[in-house]
């Protein structure tokens, strides 16, 4: 079993929409799909709960997440990197 290589893990990019939980970021990933009847391209969004060990992500950041072992009931993804951070102007 130790000789077997791990499968390719899925990687997704999205925007952080919530960081209210400790060590968790909720990431919204939007994908484009064609409507089956009207053939118009529409955006579909799905939220993923990602493990953020060091609480690096902030709301509005664009992040990369990767599939991992289950961390909790909802968390099956982990934060890989914050590719773009949101600048708040006041």
C-alpha positions in Angstrom: 0.0 0.0 0.0 2.9 2.4 0.7 4.2 1.8 -2.9 1.0 3.1 -4.5 1.1 6.7 -5.7 -1.6 9.1 -4.7 -4.0 10.1 -7.4 -4.1 13.5 -9.0 -5.8 16.0 -6.6 -8.3 18.5 -8.0 -7.4 22.1 -7.8 -9.8 25.0 -8.1 -9.7 28.8 -7.9 -12.3 31.0 -6.3 -13.1 34.0 -4.1 -13.2 33.9 -0.3 -16.8 34.9 0.8 -16.5 34.2 4.5 -13.8 33.7 7.2 -15.9 33.8 10.3 -14.9 30.3 11.4 -11.5 29.5 12.9 -9.1 27.9 10.4 -11.8 27.8 7.7 -12.5 29.8 4.6 -15.6 29.6 2.5 -14.6 29.8 -1.1 -17.0 30.5 -4.0 -16.0 28.9 -7.2 -17.8 30.0 -10.4 -17.9 27.9 -13.6 -19.4 28.7 -17.0 -21.8 26.2 -18.5 -24.1 26.2 -21.5 -27.8 26.1 -20.7 -29.2 22.8 -22.0 -32.3 24.3 -23.7 -31.4 27.9 -24.5 -27.7 27.4 -25.3 -26.7 30.6 -23.4 -23.6 30.6 -21.3 -24.5 31.0 -17.7 -22.4 31.3 -14.5 -22.9 28.6 -11.8 -21.4 29.0 -8.4 -20.6 26.5 -5.7 -19.2 27.1 -2.2 -16.4 25.0 -0.8 -15.3 24.9 2.8 -11.4 25.0 2.8 -9.0 24.4 5.7 -6.9 27.5 6.3 -4.4 26.5 9.0 -2.8 30.0 9.5 -6.0 32.1 8.9 -4.2 33.8 6.0 -7.3 34.3 3.8 -9.4 37.4 4.0 -12.8 38.1 2.4 -12.5 39.1 -1.2 -9.2 37.3 -1.8 -8.7 35.1 -4.8 -7.4 31.8 -3.6 -6.4 28.4 -4.9 -7.7 25.3 -3.1 -6.8 21.6 -3.5 -8.7 18.5 -2.6 -7.6 16.7 0.6 -8.7 14.2 3.1 -11.9 15.0 5.1 -11.0 17.5 7.9 -14.6 17.7 9.2 -18.2 17.1 8.1 -18.0 19.8 5.4 -14.2 20.5 4.8 -12.7 18.4 2.1 -10.4 21.1 0.6 -7.4 23.0 1.8 -6.0 26.4 1.0 -3.0 26.2 -1.2 -2.2 29.9 -1.8 -3.7 33.3 -1.9 -3.1 34.4 -5.5 -4.6 37.9 -5.2 -5.4 39.9 -2.1 -8.2 42.5 -2.0 -7.1 46.0 -1.2 -9.5 47.9 1.0 -9.7 51.6 0.3 -11.0 53.9 3.0 
